[in-house]
Amino acid sequence: MSVAIEMDGGVPNLKARLRRAERLTKLKYIGLIIPLALFLLVTFLWPIGSLLYRAVANPEVIEALPRTTQALRGWDGETLPGDDVFDAFAGDLDGNRRSPVLAGAAKRLNMEEPGFRSVLINTARKLDRQPGQSAKDAILAVEPRWGDVSAWRLVARNGQLVTPFYILSALDLRITDDGAIVRAPDDQAIYVEILLRTLWMSVVVTALCMLLGYPLAYLLAQVSTGTGNLLMILVLLPFWTSVLVRVAAWIVLLQKEGPINKAMLALGLITEPLQLVFNRFGVYIAMVHILLPFVVLPLYAVMKSIKPAYVRAAISLGAPPFSAFWKIYFPLSLPGVGAGGLLVFILCMGYYITPALLGSPREQMASYFVAFYTNETINWGMAAALSAVLLSATMILYVIYARHFGPARANQITPR
Amino acid sequence: MSGFSLRWYEEFFGSTTWTDALKNSLIISPLATLLAVVLGTLAAIGLTRASFPGKALLVSILISPMVVPVVISGVAIYLFFSPLGLSGSYLGLVLAHAMLGVPFVITTVTATLQGFDFNLARAASSLGVGPVGAFFKVTLPIVGPGIVSGALFAFATSFDEVVVTLFLASPEQQTLPRKMFSGIRDNISPTIAAAATILVLLATALLLVLEWQRRRTEQMRGTAGSAVRPPRRGLLRRRMFEG
């Protein structure tokens, strides 16, 4: 019966059914993506998101001094707060005297003003209100610092759930009492140097990789298939070997009693063993070694697609070999240079293991300090802020890379 | 120099901390690989077959674990998993390693599927096989080498992973690379050299299997003899987490 009705509908109905069937198929295929999307949401996107939130999160003071921060909302910030604030403060301290929450708030305030930890802890420990004494008098009696407007400004500023403090610190900036952003004092300004060092080391490694990788890729693209395959295996085998193995091998080779120093001593090139590892030199050598395939492979792929006839044509028209290479071949290989260079640079920025094992403290890059603040000093806000800065730099470069070189050709997936 | 001996290999296999580390690696990596391959392959099929607005963005997001510095992923997972009781557990490590392996599976399998003629699957359906049957009887044998390559990448990623393990694993879950990492920090003992040799052999085996699979794929596509060989795109993405 229904079939008959649809037949009556004729062509439009058939079209609608086809559209519906296609829509259903499409939904089915989208359904295949959902498990992975959910998986990455839980294991990657959400964790990264909550890490980034920690870069601005500021719960400690509100948690320890809920009534005080509430009372400070109505404060003008110019004169010493009224009795209501002092009452609230005394009440908060009474409630949290020995609790770790208070220690957390003290640690947090101490970050912004060194020495403030003891101010808060002392007040909490010693505060003893005599009958008839106002909270204000009692507090000022144990810790005169609370008679200073700047102390209250500090607490009030941290009565907000979000703070720019960590992000600003990661850029060596501070926020002053009156809300101005200034440079951190020189002895505390370390992060810009770390970020610049990360960038600089990435630049050097990328340049060295390019310098070594370009001729190698050129050779690979020119030789016969058999030789090319053999050479390619030599490029790929280290690529597949664990980075730890290669780092260990470099330590063995480069150490003071290692074969390289011994050989140079025996040849009389040097009289004292050279320090080749646990310094910048060792880190560069190992990083270039590890990252070299990342420039060789894209360069090779591009060079293989350059027709030899172009260069031959240039030479037959009278160009000297070098100028034929420089004016014809090199510009054609530039996409490979761009792809390989950017890729190596992005990877360099996140390096951790190699500098940690082969470098001195002066070779440690941004990643090292993210790990340091997570594991050693348990300053998650700072770890998160440095992550945010490093991640933004990486993501900007990744977007450029994806736009121009389509890292995952997946970006260009078209249904067939 | 007092000649050669297998003493340090004995030491490797005789010490419970090393064998436990090897055992942990052999538990975690295959499970992480399995998870990454199943989820990644399904998604790759979906991504190849369906088109919808925002797909390019979605793909970029799905493969982004590859470019995010691994320390950042490690800290993020650690802070996120700890309150859930997943840090210091095998499950947590398997999930994290699978997350790191997924992008390799997506890119490798997608690349293979792009060379696959879906009319073959349609033909199978028209001959009376259901979609699941068509997948196992037609699609899988043809795109199989791509999936195997993706699996090898995912396995190698997990089997070499140090940084996330550093944050997430308790002493009971020390993996082989994690154990090597602390060993290299102290001093390089001959036992580490023995462990390194084992890893080099494994790398060689992986490389050979992969080359073989790549050639098989080329033959299936009929590109084996062509002058321009398909770029080893998957390989490029290998090693991204390292360092």
Interface residues (C-beta under 8 A of the other chain):
Chain A: T25 K26 Y29 I30 G31 L32 I33 P35 L36 A37 F39 L40 T43 F44 L45 W46 P47 I48 S50 L51 R54 I233 L236 L237 F239 W240 T241 S242 V243 L244 V245 V247 A248 A249 I251 V252 M287 I290 L291 P293 F294 L297 P298 Y300 A301 K304 S305 L343 I346 L347 C348 M349 G350 Y351 Y352 I353 T354 L357 A366 S367 Y368 V370 A371 T374 N375 W380 A383 A384 S387 L390 L391 T394 M395 Y398 A402 P407 A408 R409 A410 N411 I413 T414 P415 R416
Chain B: L35 L39 G40 L42 A43 I45 G46 L47 T48 R49 A50 S51 F52 K55 A56 L58 V59 S60 I61 L62 I63 S64 P65 V67 V68 P69 V70 V71 I72 S73 G74 V75 A76 I77 Y78 L79 F80 F81 L95 A96 A98 M99 V102 P103 I106 T107 T110 A111 Q114 D117 F118 A156 F159 D160 V162 V163 L166 F167 P177 M180 F181 I184 R185 I188 I192 A193 A196 L199 V200 A203 T204 L206 L207 A227 V228 R229 P231 R232 R233 L235 L236 R237 R238 R239 M240 E242 G243
